[in-house]
Amino acid sequence: MGPPIHYYHRSDETSLCVDIARAVGRLFDVDPAELPPLANSFDAEAAEAVLESESDTVVVFTYLGQRITVTSDRVMTIESPVAGSGASA
């Protein structure tokens, strides 16, 4: 069995950073403001520019041990590591 995958649809009204923080906050059941700065993990501004300029684009990065995938059709998935798989959180 693969790792659990959590699906989110990005808002049309907020930035990629806000959408990611809200989704990860929900996943960890914490206020998004309490999470470490996303900028320490990846360049959201550059990712958003690529996602908006290209069709069928996918951006993948790791944040707080979670594999996050964002697509140009505004779908975001968060893949949690499987316990005992050697993946670190």
Secondary structure, DSSP 8 states (H G I E B T S, - for coil): ----EEEEE--SSS-HHHHHHHHHHHHHTS-GGGS--GGGT--HHHHHHHHHHSSS-EEEEEETTEEEEEETTSEEEEE---TTSS---
